[in-house]
Amino acid sequence: MTRASSILLGLACAFLLSVPPRPLLGAEITPEQRQAIETIVHDYLMKNPDVLIDALREAEAKANSDADVKAAQVLRDRRHEVFDDPATPVGGNPQGDVTVVEFFDYRCPYCKQVHPAIQKLLDQDRKLRFVYKEFPVLGEQSDIAAHAALAARLQGRYDAFHNAMMAAKGQISEEVVYRVAGSVGLDVDRLKRDMTDPEIERALSANRALAKALELRGTPGFVIGDHIVPGAIDLDALKTMVADARKQ
């Protein structure tokens, strides 16, 4: 019996002892009985607050476990979308034996924090394939930056634009996006036209839906092998997960 079940059993017994016997079939709880139940529960929790904390933790752990199981099933069912969507830019070694997928937002400070580790990993591991999932979640400016990045791909400058955006300091505005674009050799006028391509919005919508299905609610988020990793991770953790995926 779980701790939560024991609590409920104890409360039920206390309630039954506190009220006079009466026929139960078809009977409704009276206001007096409801008040008695509420008083018993209130008094018990006031005297034993750790019980409520434990129950909440159990509920949270179960919810997280259920979400993990669901996300793992999505990853199995939709591997092509995660790893091989032709609308998604690919870096590193396109023929690599292990693929790392990152969902990111150019305005996310944690994405910028982890970016140097990703660059170092790609420099050190020439067998690594990297998939860039544009996932703008931090407002209109993020959306503009993501549109610009996918439009930069049409000029063959995705990597250059991506790295420059991740290195950009301060607030990311539309003006900053176009300034960065110009600094890496993009034709900004063409970029603006390409940003309106419906295929780009379709790709971003697909990324949002996929991230939701994988239970990735923020950025950054990674998929490495069969593992879904929410949040920023350091270089050593990345190397360990890549090595594990390579063994599989």
N, C-alpha and C positions, 0 to 999 in steps of 0.2 A: 504494500500500500504506500502511495506517495505521501509526502508531507501535506500537500494540499488536500488529499482525500481524508487524511486523519483530521485535519482542521474541520472539514465539512461534517464529518461524522460526530466530532465532539460538539459542534454547534447544534447539530440536530438533536443529539441526546439532551443537551442542556435545555433546548426549547421544549422538548416533550415533557421534561420534568417540571417545567415552569408553568404549564397550563393544565387546567383540569381536563380529564378524558372526555371525549365526545365522539359521536359517530363521525367517521371520516368520509364514507362514501357520499359523494355529492355535496360535501360541506365546503364552504369557502372560508378563507382566512378572515377572521374578524379584524376590525381596526385595532382592537386590544392585542390580539395575537401578533399582528404585524409590528406593532410598537414594541412588543416583547422581543421579537426576533431582532429588530434593529438595535435594541438596547443591548442584547446579549452580544451581537457581533461587534458593536461599537466598543463595549467594555473590554471584550477579549482583545481586540486589536490595539486598544490604548495600552493595555497591560503587556502585550506581546507584539510590538511593532515589527520585530524581525520576521514574524510570520508573514506579514504582508510583503515585506521586501523579498523574502524567499519565493513567495508565490509569483510576484511580478517577474523575478529573474527566471523562474521556470517557464513562465508564459513567453518571455522574450526569447529564451533559448529554443523553445519549440518553434516559435514563429521563424526564427533565423534558420533553424534546421529545415523546416518545410520549404523556405525560400531557396535554400541551397540545393535541395533535391530537385525543385522545379527548374532552377537555372541550369543545373547539370543536364537535365533532360532536354532543355532547349538547345544547349550546346551540342548534344549528340544529334538532334534532329535537324539543326540548321548550320552545320559546320561549313557548308559551302558559302553561306552568307557571311559568316564570321571570317573565314580565312581566304576565300577566293572570289569575292565579289569584284567583277571587272570595273565597277564604278569607284572602287576604293584604291587610292595610291599605295604603292608598294616600294619599300626601300630596302637597304641592305643588299643581300644576295637573293635575287628573285628565285633562284633554284636552291635556296638553303634547305637544310635538313630539319630545321626547327623554325617555327613561326611565332613571333610575338605580335599580338594585336593590342594597340592602345586606343582607347576612347579618350579624347581630350578636348579642351577648350582653350583658346589663345588668351583668354582673360583669367584663367585659373592660375593662381600663384603656385599651387602644388604641382601643376603640370610643368610650369617653368622650373620649379625646383628639381624635378626629377629628370628634366631634359638632358643636362650634362652627363648624367649616368647612362642614359640611353645612348647618347653619342659615343661615349667611351666604350660601351658594350659593343656597339656596331663596329667601332674601329678595331677592337680586339678580337672579335669573333666573325671571321669572314664567311662562316657557314650559316649565319643567322639571317633569316628573312623577317622583315618588319612591315606590318600593315597599319596604316594610318587611318583611323576612324574619326573623321571630323564629327564632333558631338557638342555643338554650341548650346549651352544651357544657362548662360549667365547674361542673357538679354540681347537686345537688338545689335549692339556693337559686336558681340560674339558671333552673331548670325552673319553679319557683314563680312567679318574676317574669314569665316568658314567658306562663304560663297567665293571670296577672293582667292582663297587657297586652291579650291577645286578649279577655279577659272585659270589660275596660274599653271595648273597641270596641262591645260590646252596649249600653253606656250612652252612646255617642256621645262618649266622652272619651279615645279612644286617643291622639291627638296630645298632649294635656295630660299624660297619665300617662307616655307615652314620654319626653317632654322632661324631666319632673321626675325620672324614674328615671336618665336620662343625667347629670343635674346632681347627683344624690345623692352625697355624699361618704362615704368609709369603706366598711366591709364591708356588703354587701347581704344582709340576713337576711329571714326571713318577716315579722318585726315591722316592719322598715323598709318592705317592700313595702306593707303595709296602711296604715302611717302616711302614706306618699307618696300612696296612693290616696285617703285621706280628705282630704289637703291640696289635692287638685285637684277636690274636689267629688263624688267617687264615693260611692255607697251601698256601704259595705264589706261589709255582710251579703249584699246581693245579689251583689256581686262574688265572694264566696267560693262562693256557690251556682253562679254561672255558670262558675266555674273548673273545675267537675266535668263540664261539658258534653263528651261524647265527641267532638264536632266539633272542639273545641280541640286535643285530643290528636292527632286525625287530622291536623290542619293542621301541628302541630309535627313529627310523624313524616314527613310529606311534605317539609317543609323540610329535615330532616336527610338524607333520601334524595337530595334534589335537590342539596344542597351536596356530598355525597359524589360524586355523578355528575359534578359540575362540578370535582372535585378541590380543593374548598375544605375544608381540614382544620382551620381555625381561624377566629378572628374578629379584625377585621372582614374581609369579603370583598365585592367589588363586581362587578356586571355593568353595563357601560356600552356601549350599542350592541352590537357584536360582540366586545367584549373582556371577559375575566374577569380581575379584578385582586385577588389575595390581599394582605391586609395594609392597614395604614393609609396613606392618601395625603393630601397637603395640599391647600389650597384651589386653588392654581395648577394642580396636576396634575388636580384634578377639573374645573376650568374648561376645560383643554386637551382633556381626553377628551370632555367634553360638546360642545365646539365641533367636534371631529372627527366625533362621531356625528351632529351636526346637518348637517354637509356631506354625509354619506352619505345 
